Amino acid sequence: MNTSSHPSSGSSPAAGLDTTRDRLWDALLEGDEYAAVQAARSALDAGLAAEALLLDVLAPVQRRIGDAWAGNRITVAQEHTATNISDRVVAALALHFAGRRGLGDRSGRTADRRLTVACVSGEWHALPARLLAEVLKLRGRQVDFLGAHVPTPHLISHLHRTGADAVALSASLAVRLPTVHTTVNACRSAGVPVLAGGAAFGRDGRYAGMLGALWADDARGAAGLLEGDLPRPDPAAVGQPADELPHLEDQEYTLVTRSAAQLVQHTLGALEDRVPAMKTYTERQRQYTAEDVAYIVDFLATALYVDDAALFTDFLSWTADVLAVRDVAPDVLFPALDVIGGQLKDFPRATGVLNRAEETLTAHLDGTPPGP
C-alpha cells in the first residue's frame, strides 16, 4: 500500500488536516473555485473521511474567513467570494458522495427518519446548516435542506407535507431570536421537535432552551441527537411568547421595536452635533454609520426580548473591536448609547441594559474586567 499520498503520512493526523486546511484557505483567498474543489477531492482520495473533510477542514476554514473579515484583513468582497466558493465546494462534494453513501462513519444505515434543516426567516448564513444536512445524508438519513431565509409559514407547510420527524433550525445573529421563538412555537404546535444551532443562541446555547428548543453546540452533536428519537412536543402545551417569557408583559421590547426607525433617525441627527467629524462623512460613511446604529437598536431590543444584558454588552464589545481595526475610534459608541438612552429614559429595563453596556464598554476599552 502506498501511503505517501495520505494527508497524515510522515506526520501526525493533525498536521495532515492543517495541510488540507491551508490548501483550501489559499484557494478561497485567491477566489479559485477549481483549486478549492481539487483540494477537497484530493484530501478524500488520500483517505480523509468525508465527514472530517466537511467539519474539520471546511468549517474551521470558513470560520477563519469570518475572523479575517472582522479583523479587517480581507475585504467584504473577498469574504463573500470565499463563502460562495465554500458553498460550491460542498455542492461538488455532495455530487461526489451521491453514489457513495458508505463514506460516512455510519455506512449502511437506512433513511428511516425524515429530517428538515433550515435557516430561520431573515437568516442568510446558510453554510453551517448545509454542512449539517450533508453530514446527516452521509449518515444515511433522508434530509430536506431548505436553505437560507425560510419564512415560518412555508416551513410549517413543509413539515406537514413531508411528515418530518424533527427540524434543525440555524441562526447566526442574535437579532433573529424573536423570530426563532415564533418559529419554534409553530413547529412545536405542529408536534415536531426542534433542535437549534448557531452563534445566535449564545456560547452555551442558553437562548435555545429559553425559547423551547433543544441545543447542540456543533454539527456532530446535532447529527447525533437527530439520529435518536427526540421527544415530541405536546401542541396543547405551547403558549404565547409572553406566557414563556413573562418579562415581555412590560411591553418594552414591543415599543422599542415599533419605534426603531425613529430611534435610529433621531440618534443619527443628534450624533452630528456630538461628533463633529460626522459633518465631513462621505455618503458611504453615513450609510455605514446608519447601519451600525440600527444594529445597536436591534441588539438592544433583542436583549430586552430575552431579558439578558450580556447579549447587548457582548455585541457592543465586538463592535468596538471591529471599529478599532477599521481605524474608527470606538469611543463614538458612547454618545450613541447616551442619545438612545435619552429617548428610552422611561423604560427601566432598557435603561438598565444601556447603563450596563456603558460600564462594560469602558472596562473593555481600558482592558480591565467589568464589575459584577
C-alpha positions as CSV (number, residue, x, y, z in Angstrom):
1,M,0.0,0.0,0.0
2,N,1.4,3.4,-1.0
3,T,0.8,5.8,1.9
4,S,2.7,8.7,0.5
5,S,-0.5,10.3,-0.7
6,H,-2.3,10.2,2.6
7,P,-2.5,13.6,4.2
8,S,-1.1,12.4,7.5
9,S,1.7,10.3,6.0
10,G,5.0,11.1,7.7
11,S,3.4,13.4,10.2
12,S,0.5,13.5,12.7
13,P,-3.1,13.4,11.5
14,A,-3.5,16.9,12.8
15,A,-0.6,18.0,10.6
16,G,-2.4,16.4,7.6
17,L,-5.6,18.3,8.4
18,D,-3.6,21.5,8.7
19,T,-2.1,21.0,5.2
20,T,-5.5,20.4,3.7
21,R,-6.9,23.5,5.5
22,D,-4.0,25.6,4.3
23,R,-4.6,24.5,0.7
24,L,-8.3,25.3,0.9
25,W,-7.6,28.7,2.7
26,D,-5.2,29.7,-0.1
27,A,-7.7,28.7,-2.8
28,L,-10.5,30.7,-1.1
29,L,-8.4,33.8,-0.7
30,E,-7.4,33.6,-4.4
31,G,-11.1,33.2,-5.4
32,D,-10.2,29.9,-7.2
33,E,-13.2,27.6,-7.1
34,Y,-11.4,24.9,-9.1
35,A,-8.4,24.8,-6.8
36,A,-10.7,24.7,-3.7
37,V,-12.7,21.8,-5.1
38,Q,-9.5,20.0,-6.1
39,A,-8.0,20.5,-2.6
40,A,-11.1,18.8,-1.1
41,R,-11.2,15.9,-3.6
42,S,-7.5,15.3,-3.2
43,A,-8.0,15.0,0.6
44,L,-10.8,12.4,0.0
45,D,-8.7,10.5,-2.4
46,A,-5.8,10.5,0.2
47,G,-8.1,8.8,2.8
48,L,-9.7,11.7,4.7
49,A,-13.2,10.7,5.8
50,A,-15.9,12.8,4.2
51,E,-17.4,13.9,7.5
52,A,-14.0,15.1,8.7
53,L,-13.5,17.0,5.5
54,L,-16.7,18.9,6.0
55,L,-16.4,19.5,9.7
56,D,-12.7,19.5,10.4
57,V,-11.5,21.3,7.3
58,L,-14.2,23.3,5.5
59,A,-16.0,24.6,8.6
60,P,-12.9,25.9,10.5
61,V,-11.5,27.5,7.3
62,Q,-14.8,29.3,6.9
63,R,-14.7,30.5,10.5
64,R,-11.2,31.7,9.8
65,I,-12.6,33.7,6.8
66,G,-15.1,35.4,9.1
67,D,-12.4,36.2,11.6
68,A,-10.2,37.7,8.9
69,W,-13.1,39.9,7.8
70,A,-13.8,41.1,11.3
71,G,-10.1,41.8,11.7
72,N,-10.0,43.9,8.5
73,R,-7.5,41.5,6.9
74,I,-9.8,40.7,4.0
75,T,-12.4,42.8,2.2
76,V,-16.2,42.2,2.2
77,A,-15.9,41.2,-1.4
78,Q,-13.2,38.6,-0.5
79,E,-15.4,37.3,2.3
80,H,-18.4,36.9,0.0
81,T,-16.3,35.3,-2.7
82,A,-14.8,32.8,-0.2
83,T,-18.2,31.9,1.3
84,N,-19.7,31.3,-2.1
85,I,-16.8,29.1,-3.1
86,S,-17.2,27.2,0.1
87,D,-20.8,26.5,-0.8
88,R,-19.7,25.4,-4.2
89,V,-17.2,23.0,-2.7
90,V,-20.0,21.5,-0.6
91,A,-22.1,21.1,-3.7
92,A,-19.3,19.4,-5.6
93,L,-18.7,17.1,-2.7
94,A,-22.4,16.3,-2.4
95,L,-22.4,15.1,-6.0
96,H,-19.3,13.1,-5.3
97,F,-21.0,11.5,-2.3
98,A,-24.3,10.8,-4.1
99,G,-23.4,7.4,-5.3
100,R,-21.0,6.5,-2.4
101,R,-23.1,6.5,0.7
102,G,-20.5,4.4,2.5
103,L,-18.1,7.3,3.0
104,G,-19.5,8.3,6.4
105,D,-19.0,6.8,9.8
106,R,-22.5,5.3,9.7
107,S,-22.4,3.4,6.4
108,G,-25.3,1.1,5.6
109,R,-27.8,3.0,7.7
110,T,-31.2,3.3,6.1
111,A,-33.2,6.6,5.8
112,D,-35.7,5.6,8.5
113,R,-36.2,9.2,9.7
114,R,-37.0,12.2,7.7
115,L,-35.4,15.4,8.9
116,T,-35.6,19.0,7.9
117,V,-32.7,21.5,8.1
118,A,-33.4,25.2,7.6
119,C,-32.4,28.8,8.4
120,V,-35.0,30.9,10.2
121,S,-36.6,33.8,8.3
122,G,-34.1,36.6,7.9
123,E,-31.0,34.4,8.3
124,W,-28.8,34.3,5.2
125,H,-25.8,32.5,6.6
126,A,-26.8,29.1,5.2
127,L,-23.4,27.3,5.1
128,P,-23.5,25.9,8.7
129,A,-26.9,24.4,8.1
130,R,-25.9,22.9,4.8
131,L,-22.9,21.3,6.4
132,L,-25.2,19.6,9.0
133,A,-27.5,18.5,6.2
134,E,-24.7,16.9,4.3
135,V,-23.4,15.1,7.4
136,L,-26.8,13.7,8.1
137,K,-27.0,12.5,4.5
138,L,-23.6,10.8,4.9
139,R,-25.0,9.0,7.9
140,G,-27.8,7.6,5.8
141,R,-30.7,10.0,6.8
142,Q,-33.3,11.4,4.5
143,V,-32.9,15.2,4.7
144,D,-34.7,18.1,3.3
145,F,-32.4,21.1,3.2
146,L,-34.5,24.3,2.8
147,G,-31.6,26.8,2.7
148,A,-31.5,30.4,3.9
149,H,-34.3,32.7,5.0
150,V,-37.2,30.2,5.2
151,P,-40.4,32.1,6.2
152,T,-42.2,30.3,9.1
153,P,-45.5,29.6,7.3
154,H,-43.6,27.9,4.4
155,L,-41.5,25.8,6.9
156,I,-44.7,24.6,8.7
157,S,-46.3,23.8,5.4
158,H,-43.3,21.7,4.5
159,L,-43.3,19.9,7.8
160,H,-47.0,18.9,7.4
161,R,-46.5,17.8,3.8
162,T,-43.4,15.7,4.5
163,G,-44.2,14.4,8.0
164,A,-40.8,15.3,9.2
165,D,-39.6,13.7,12.4
166,A,-37.6,16.7,13.5
167,V,-36.4,20.1,12.3
168,A,-33.0,21.7,12.8
169,L,-33.1,25.5,12.8
170,S,-30.0,27.6,12.3
171,A,-29.4,31.2,13.2
172,S,-26.1,33.1,13.3
173,L,-27.2,36.5,14.6
174,A,-28.8,37.0,17.9
175,V,-31.2,39.6,16.5
176,R,-33.0,36.6,14.9
177,L,-34.0,35.2,18.3
178,P,-37.6,36.7,18.4
179,T,-38.2,35.1,15.0
180,V,-36.7,31.9,16.3
181,H,-39.1,31.9,19.2
182,T,-42.1,32.3,16.8
183,T,-40.8,29.6,14.5
184,V,-40.0,27.1,17.4
185,N,-43.5,27.6,18.8
186,A,-45.1,27.0,15.4
187,C,-43.1,23.8,14.9
188,R,-44.0,22.6,18.4
189,S,-47.6,23.4,17.7
190,A,-47.3,21.0,14.7
191,G,-45.9,18.3,17.0
192,V,-42.4,18.5,15.6
193,P,-39.4,18.7,17.9
194,V,-36.8,21.5,17.2
195,L,-33.1,21.3,17.5
196,A,-31.3,24.7,17.4
197,G,-27.8,25.6,16.5
198,G,-25.7,28.6,15.6
199,A,-24.0,31.5,17.2
200,A,-27.3,33.3,17.8
201,F,-28.1,31.1,20.8
202,G,-25.0,32.0,22.9
203,R,-21.9,30.1,23.6
204,D,-23.7,27.7,25.9
205,G,-26.9,27.6,24.0
206,R,-28.8,29.3,26.8
207,Y,-31.3,31.0,24.5
208,A,-32.3,27.8,22.8
209,G,-33.7,26.3,25.9
210,M,-35.3,29.6,26.8
211,L,-37.2,29.6,23.5
212,G,-38.3,26.0,23.7
213,A,-35.7,24.2,21.5
214,L,-33.1,21.6,22.1
215,W,-29.5,22.6,21.6
216,A,-26.3,21.2,20.0
217,D,-23.1,23.2,20.0
218,D,-21.7,21.7,16.8
219,A,-22.7,19.7,13.8
220,R,-21.5,16.4,15.1
221,G,-23.5,16.9,18.3
222,A,-26.6,17.9,16.3
223,A,-26.3,14.9,14.0
224,G,-26.0,12.6,17.0
225,L,-29.1,14.0,18.6
226,L,-31.1,13.9,15.3
227,E,-30.2,10.3,14.8
228,G,-32.1,9.5,18.0
229,D,-35.8,9.8,18.9
230,L,-36.3,13.4,20.1
231,P,-39.2,13.9,22.5
232,R,-42.2,15.1,20.5
233,P,-43.8,18.2,22.0
234,D,-47.4,18.4,23.1
235,P,-49.1,21.0,20.9
236,A,-51.6,21.8,23.6
237,A,-48.7,22.9,25.9
238,V,-47.4,25.6,23.6
239,G,-48.3,29.0,24.8
240,Q,-47.8,32.6,23.6
241,P,-44.3,34.2,23.9
242,A,-45.4,36.3,26.9
243,D,-46.5,33.1,28.7
244,E,-43.0,31.7,28.4
245,L,-41.2,35.0,28.9
246,P,-43.2,36.9,31.5
247,H,-40.9,40.0,31.3
248,L,-42.4,40.7,27.9
249,E,-45.5,41.9,29.6
250,D,-43.9,45.3,30.3
251,Q,-44.1,46.0,26.5
252,E,-40.5,47.4,26.4
253,Y,-39.4,45.1,23.6
254,T,-42.6,45.8,21.6
255,L,-42.3,49.6,22.0
256,V,-38.6,49.7,21.2
257,T,-39.1,47.5,18.1
258,R,-42.0,49.6,16.8
259,S,-40.1,52.9,17.3
260,A,-36.8,51.5,16.0
261,A,-36.8,53.7,12.8
262,Q,-37.4,56.8,14.8
263,L,-34.7,55.9,17.3
264,V,-32.2,55.4,14.6
265,Q,-33.1,58.6,12.8
266,H,-33.0,60.8,15.9
267,T,-29.7,59.2,17.0
268,L,-28.0,59.9,13.7
269,G,-29.2,63.5,13.8
270,A,-28.0,64.0,17.4
271,L,-24.6,62.4,16.7
272,E,-23.8,65.0,14.1
273,D,-23.8,67.6,16.8
274,R,-21.9,65.4,19.3
275,V,-19.3,64.0,16.8
276,P,-18.1,66.9,14.6
277,A,-16.2,64.6,12.3
278,M,-19.6,63.2,11.1
279,K,-20.2,66.5,9.2
280,T,-17.5,65.6,6.8
281,Y,-18.5,62.0,6.3
282,T,-19.0,60.7,2.8
283,E,-22.3,59.2,1.7
284,R,-20.9,55.7,2.2
285,Q,-19.6,56.6,5.7
286,R,-23.0,57.9,6.6
287,Q,-24.6,54.7,5.3
288,Y,-22.3,52.6,7.4
289,T,-23.0,54.7,10.5
290,A,-26.7,54.3,10.0
291,E,-26.3,50.6,9.7
292,D,-24.2,50.5,12.9
293,V,-26.8,52.5,14.8
294,A,-29.6,50.3,13.5
295,Y,-27.8,47.2,14.7
296,I,-27.3,48.8,18.2
297,V,-31.1,49.3,18.4
298,D,-31.8,45.8,17.1
299,F,-29.5,44.2,19.6
300,L,-30.9,46.3,22.4
301,A,-34.4,45.1,21.5
302,T,-33.2,41.5,21.4
303,A,-31.6,41.9,24.8
304,L,-34.9,43.1,26.1
305,Y,-36.7,40.1,24.5
306,V,-34.5,37.5,26.3
307,D,-34.0,39.8,29.3
308,D,-30.2,39.4,29.2
309,A,-28.0,42.5,29.2
310,A,-25.0,40.3,28.3
311,L,-26.3,39.8,24.8
312,F,-26.1,43.5,24.2
313,T,-22.8,44.1,26.0
314,D,-21.1,41.2,24.1
315,F,-22.3,42.7,20.8
316,L,-21.1,46.1,21.8
317,S,-17.6,44.9,22.8
318,W,-17.3,43.0,19.5
319,T,-18.4,46.2,17.6
320,A,-15.8,48.2,19.4
321,D,-13.1,45.8,18.3
322,V,-14.3,45.9,14.7
323,L,-14.3,49.7,14.7
324,A,-10.8,49.8,16.2
325,V,-9.3,47.6,13.4
326,R,-11.0,49.8,10.9
327,D,-9.4,52.9,12.4
328,V,-12.6,54.3,13.8
329,A,-12.4,55.4,17.4
330,P,-14.7,53.0,19.5
331,D,-15.4,56.0,21.8
332,V,-18.0,57.1,19.2
333,L,-20.2,54.3,20.7
334,F,-20.7,56.3,24.0
335,P,-22.6,59.3,22.6
336,A,-24.7,56.8,20.6
337,L,-25.6,55.0,23.7
338,D,-26.3,58.2,25.5
339,V,-28.6,59.5,22.8
340,I,-30.5,56.2,22.6
341,G,-30.8,56.2,26.4
342,G,-32.2,59.7,26.5
343,Q,-35.0,58.5,24.2
344,L,-35.7,55.5,26.4
345,K,-35.4,57.1,29.8
346,D,-38.9,55.9,30.8
347,F,-38.0,52.3,30.0
348,P,-36.5,50.8,33.2
349,R,-35.1,47.6,31.7
350,A,-33.7,49.3,28.6
351,T,-32.1,51.9,30.8
352,G,-30.5,49.2,32.9
353,V,-29.1,47.4,29.8
354,L,-27.7,50.7,28.4
355,N,-26.1,51.6,31.8
356,R,-24.5,48.1,32.0
357,A,-23.3,48.5,28.4
358,E,-21.5,51.7,29.1
359,E,-19.8,50.2,32.1
360,T,-18.8,47.1,30.2
361,L,-17.6,49.0,27.2
362,T,-15.5,51.3,29.4
363,A,-13.9,48.3,31.0
364,H,-13.4,46.6,27.7
365,L,-11.6,49.6,26.1
366,D,-9.5,50.0,29.3
367,G,-8.5,46.4,29.2
368,T,-10.0,45.7,32.7
369,P,-12.6,43.2,33.7
370,P,-16.1,44.6,34.1
371,G,-17.7,44.8,37.6
372,P,-20.2,42.2,38.8
